[in-house]
Amino acid sequence: MEDITDQARQAVDALAAGLEQYRAVQKDLKELEEYYSSPAWKEDFQAAEEGRLPAGLKCGVLAEDTVYDLLSERDELMQELALLSTEANG
C-alpha cells in the first residue's frame, strides 16, 4: 500500500501541475484556435508558401497539421478527463 500511495502521489502531483499549466495557456489556446480557423491563417500560410515571410521566421504554426494535431489532442484529453471523472464518481 505504501508503493501505491507513493505512485498515486506522484501521479496526482503531475496531473495538478499539468492542469495548472493548461489553465495558464487556455486563453491563448482559444486565440490560436480562432486564428487557425480564420482567413488570417490562410493568408499567412499562403505568404509562407510563396516565400514572402522573412527568412528565419519561426512558422511552425503554419504547418498544416501542427495546430490541428494540437487541438485534436486537446479534445481527446478532455474526453479522457471527462471519462475519468465519470468513472471516479460512478
Kinemage of the C-alpha trace (Angstrom):
@kinemage 1
@onewidth
@group {chain A} dominant
@subgroup {mainchain}
@vectorlist {calphas} color= white
{ca met a 1} P 0.000 0.000 0.000
{ca glu a 2} L 2.949 2.290 0.605
{ca asp a 3} L 4.098 1.879 -3.017
{ca ile a 4} L 0.590 2.579 -4.270
{ca thr a 5} L 0.427 5.705 -2.135
{ca asp a 6} L 3.797 6.927 -3.433
{ca gln a 7} L 2.888 6.260 -7.081
{ca ala a 8} L -0.530 7.853 -6.678
{ca arg a 9} L 1.016 10.926 -5.002
{ca gln a 10} L 3.399 11.377 -7.950
{ca ala a 11} L 0.581 10.942 -10.468
{ca val a 12} L -1.749 13.358 -8.668
{ca asp a 13} L 1.034 15.947 -8.343
{ca ala a 14} L 1.891 15.604 -12.048
{ca leu a 15} L -1.758 15.952 -13.037
{ca ala a 16} L -2.185 19.019 -10.819
{ca ala a 17} L 0.895 20.630 -12.352
{ca gly a 18} L -0.322 19.804 -15.858
{ca leu a 19} L -3.755 21.263 -15.160
{ca glu a 20} L -2.169 24.411 -13.782
{ca gln a 21} L -0.067 24.758 -16.931
{ca tyr a 22} L -3.119 24.172 -19.098
{ca arg a 23} L -5.161 26.774 -17.234
{ca ala a 24} L -2.347 29.267 -17.810
{ca val a 25} L -2.484 28.809 -21.608
{ca gln a 26} L -6.195 28.161 -22.055
{ca lys a 27} L -6.970 31.740 -23.158
{ca asp a 28} L -4.041 31.719 -25.587
{ca leu a 29} L -5.097 28.325 -26.919
{ca lys a 30} L -8.553 29.713 -27.668
{ca glu a 31} L -6.924 32.610 -29.522
{ca leu a 32} L -4.804 30.136 -31.510
{ca glu a 33} L -7.895 28.106 -32.374
{ca glu a 34} L -9.666 31.226 -33.638
{ca tyr a 35} L -6.613 32.241 -35.687
{ca tyr a 36} L -6.308 28.765 -37.193
{ca ser a 37} L -9.886 28.888 -38.485
{ca ser a 38} L -9.636 32.477 -39.732
{ca pro a 39} L -8.753 33.980 -43.100
{ca ala a 40} L -5.606 35.404 -41.445
{ca trp a 41} L -4.119 31.907 -41.055
{ca lys a 42} L -4.859 31.118 -44.687
{ca glu a 43} L -3.221 34.380 -45.772
{ca asp a 44} L -0.158 33.718 -43.611
{ca phe a 45} L 0.039 30.144 -44.914
{ca gln a 46} L -0.035 31.364 -48.497
{ca ala a 47} L 2.598 34.004 -47.758
{ca ala a 48} L 4.862 31.304 -46.323
{ca glu a 49} L 4.264 29.048 -49.328
{ca glu a 50} L 5.201 31.920 -51.658
{ca gly a 51} L 8.329 32.808 -49.674
{ca arg a 52} L 7.044 36.224 -48.653
{ca leu a 53} L 7.884 35.831 -44.964
{ca pro a 54} L 11.238 36.890 -43.519
{ca ala a 55} L 13.973 34.270 -43.689
{ca gly a 56} L 14.443 32.509 -40.374
{ca leu a 57} L 10.979 33.409 -39.085
{ca lys a 58} L 9.629 30.545 -36.991
{ca cys a 59} L 6.463 29.395 -38.788
{ca gly a 60} L 5.567 26.041 -37.246
{ca val a 61} L 2.034 27.315 -36.690
{ca leu a 62} L 1.665 27.445 -40.463
{ca ala a 63} L 2.404 23.766 -40.989
{ca glu a 64} L -0.922 22.258 -41.978
{ca asp a 65} L -1.020 19.677 -39.200
{ca thr a 66} L 0.673 21.439 -36.279
{ca val a 67} L -2.308 23.320 -34.851
{ca tyr a 68} L -4.854 20.731 -35.997
{ca asp a 69} L -2.967 17.967 -34.190
{ca leu a 70} L -2.603 20.090 -31.063
{ca leu a 71} L -6.317 20.904 -30.937
{ca ser a 72} L -7.270 17.302 -31.659
{ca glu a 73} L -5.031 16.040 -28.878
{ca arg a 74} L -6.500 18.629 -26.517
{ca asp a 75} L -10.014 17.426 -27.360
{ca glu a 76} L -9.042 13.793 -26.818
{ca leu a 77} L -7.505 14.618 -23.440
{ca met a 78} L -10.631 16.495 -22.395
{ca gln a 79} L -12.712 13.431 -23.285
{ca glu a 80} L -10.370 11.230 -21.258
{ca leu a 81} L -10.619 13.573 -18.267
{ca ala a 82} L -14.411 13.527 -18.502
{ca leu a 83} L -14.386 9.736 -18.648
{ca leu a 84} L -12.043 9.534 -15.660
{ca ser a 85} L -14.309 11.866 -13.739
{ca thr a 86} L -17.355 9.740 -14.574
{ca glu a 87} L -15.545 6.556 -13.566
{ca ala a 88} L -14.324 8.075 -10.296
{ca asn a 89} L -17.820 9.249 -9.380
{ca gly a 90} L -19.731 6.274 -10.695
